[in-house]
Amino acid sequence: MAYKSSGDPVDLPGLFADLVRCETRLYNALNDRLRERHGIVTSQFEFLGYLRDHPGARVADLAAEFAVGIGATSKSTDRLEKRGWVVRQPNPADRRSSLLALTDDGLALVQAASGTFAERLAELFDEALGTLPLPAAAQALSGLRSVLERDQTGLPTG
């Protein structure tokens, strides 16, 4: 099925397959490097980074940001808490939820892992894209994400 808005036609099912397989392989490559250097995986790094950048976030905020179910997000947060990287604090606005905060160890970890994460992404993109215009690809994916989030498309059901 070819799609043509301007210029050359694009195989949309092929584009979808490429996007999904690239995402999986990128995640795995980042997992390997983060695990090797910092003892964490990509999902843990992303959660810690979000909490660094959004103090006072709740489990529901993490779930919404990463389009993951509340139950899975809560279990992941439990694991971060057991490792001593995150603490749950009472939410003064809603006793049914907790606010999440990084511990000093969690902050140090995410700060150290941020360099590794950026370095590995740069290696992978530089090798794969060479001289192709990365800003255009980034803008297109950002636009697609914006539309999906605006319309609440693809949210988990659990």
C-alpha positions as CSV (number, residue, x, y, z in Angstrom):
1,M,0.0,0.0,0.0
2,A,1.7,3.2,-1.2
3,Y,1.0,6.6,0.2
4,K,1.8,9.7,-1.6
5,S,1.3,13.2,-0.2
6,S,4.1,14.9,-2.1
7,G,7.1,13.5,-3.8
8,D,7.8,9.8,-4.0
9,P,5.3,7.2,-2.8
10,V,6.0,5.6,0.6
11,D,5.2,2.0,1.6
12,L,3.3,2.7,4.9
13,P,3.3,-0.9,6.1
14,G,7.0,-1.1,5.4
15,L,7.6,2.2,7.2
16,F,5.6,0.9,10.2
17,A,7.7,-2.3,10.2
18,D,10.9,-0.3,10.1
19,L,9.8,2.0,12.9
20,V,8.8,-0.8,15.2
21,R,11.9,-2.9,14.5
22,C,14.2,0.1,14.9
23,E,12.5,1.0,18.2
24,T,13.0,-2.6,19.5
25,R,16.6,-2.8,18.4
26,L,17.5,0.7,19.7
27,Y,15.9,-0.2,23.1
28,N,17.9,-3.4,23.2
29,A,21.2,-1.7,22.2
30,L,20.6,0.9,24.9
31,N,19.7,-1.8,27.4
32,D,23.0,-3.5,26.7
33,R,25.1,-0.4,27.2
34,L,23.2,0.9,30.2
35,R,23.3,-2.5,31.9
36,E,27.0,-2.9,31.2
37,R,28.0,0.5,32.6
38,H,25.3,1.3,35.2
39,G,23.4,-1.9,36.0
40,I,20.1,-0.5,34.7
41,V,17.9,-1.0,31.6
42,T,16.4,1.6,29.3
43,S,13.0,1.6,30.9
44,Q,14.5,2.3,34.3
45,F,16.7,5.0,32.9
46,E,13.6,6.6,31.2
47,F,11.6,6.5,34.4
48,L,14.5,8.0,36.5
49,G,15.0,10.7,33.9
50,Y,11.3,11.6,33.9
51,L,11.3,11.8,37.7
52,R,14.4,14.0,37.6
53,D,12.8,16.4,35.1
54,H,9.3,16.3,36.8
55,P,9.6,16.4,40.6
56,G,6.5,15.4,42.4
57,A,5.2,13.1,39.6
58,R,2.9,10.3,40.4
59,V,2.8,6.7,39.0
60,A,-0.2,7.8,36.9
61,D,2.0,10.6,35.3
62,L,4.7,8.0,34.4
63,A,2.1,5.7,32.9
64,A,0.6,8.5,30.8
65,E,4.0,9.7,29.6
66,F,5.2,6.3,28.5
67,A,1.8,4.9,27.4
68,V,2.1,2.0,29.9
69,G,-0.6,0.5,32.1
70,I,-0.8,1.8,35.7
71,G,-0.2,-1.7,37.1
72,A,3.0,-2.2,35.2
73,T,4.2,1.3,36.0
74,S,3.5,0.7,39.7
75,K,5.5,-2.5,39.7
76,S,8.4,-0.9,37.9
77,T,8.3,1.9,40.5
78,D,8.3,-0.7,43.2
79,R,11.5,-2.1,41.8
80,L,13.2,1.3,41.6
81,E,12.1,1.9,45.2
82,K,13.6,-1.4,46.3
83,R,16.9,-0.5,44.6
84,G,17.0,2.7,46.7
85,W,16.6,5.1,43.7
86,V,13.1,6.3,44.3
87,V,10.9,7.1,47.3
88,R,7.2,7.5,47.6
89,Q,6.0,10.5,49.5
90,P,2.4,11.3,50.7
91,N,0.5,13.4,48.2
92,P,-1.1,16.3,50.1
93,A,-3.6,16.8,47.3
94,D,-4.8,13.2,47.1
95,R,-4.3,10.6,49.9
96,R,-4.9,7.8,47.4
97,S,-1.7,8.5,45.5
98,S,1.9,9.1,46.3
99,L,4.4,11.6,44.9
100,L,7.6,10.1,43.6
101,A,11.0,11.5,44.2
102,L,14.5,10.5,43.3
103,T,16.9,9.7,46.1
104,D,20.4,11.0,46.0
105,D,21.6,7.7,44.6
106,G,18.8,7.7,42.0
107,L,19.8,11.2,40.9
108,A,23.5,10.3,40.7
109,L,22.6,7.2,38.7
110,V,20.5,9.0,36.1
111,Q,23.0,11.8,35.8
112,A,25.8,9.3,35.1
113,A,23.7,7.2,32.8
114,S,22.6,10.2,30.7
115,G,26.0,10.6,29.2
116,T,26.1,6.9,28.3
117,F,22.6,7.0,26.8
118,A,23.4,10.1,24.6
119,E,26.7,8.7,23.6
120,R,25.2,5.3,22.5
121,L,22.4,7.0,20.6
122,A,24.9,9.3,18.8
123,E,26.9,6.2,17.8
124,L,23.9,4.4,16.4
125,F,22.4,7.4,14.6
126,D,25.8,8.5,13.1
127,E,26.5,5.0,11.7
128,A,23.0,4.5,10.3
129,L,22.2,7.9,8.9
130,G,25.5,9.3,7.9
131,T,24.7,12.5,6.1
132,L,21.0,12.1,5.9
133,P,19.1,15.0,7.6
134,L,18.3,13.8,11.1
135,P,16.4,17.0,12.0
136,A,13.8,16.2,9.3
137,A,13.3,12.7,10.7
138,A,13.1,13.9,14.2
139,Q,10.5,16.6,13.3
140,A,8.4,14.0,11.4
141,L,8.4,11.6,14.4
142,S,7.7,14.4,16.8
143,G,4.7,15.4,14.7
144,L,3.4,11.9,14.6
145,R,3.8,11.6,18.4
146,S,2.0,14.9,18.9
147,V,-1.0,13.7,16.9
148,L,-1.2,10.4,18.6
149,E,-1.0,12.0,22.1
150,R,-3.4,14.8,21.1
151,D,-6.0,12.3,20.0
152,Q,-5.1,9.9,22.9
153,T,-4.5,7.2,20.3
154,G,-2.9,3.9,21.5
155,L,-3.3,4.3,25.2
156,P,-3.1,1.1,27.2
157,T,-6.3,-0.3,28.5
158,G,-5.0,-1.6,31.9
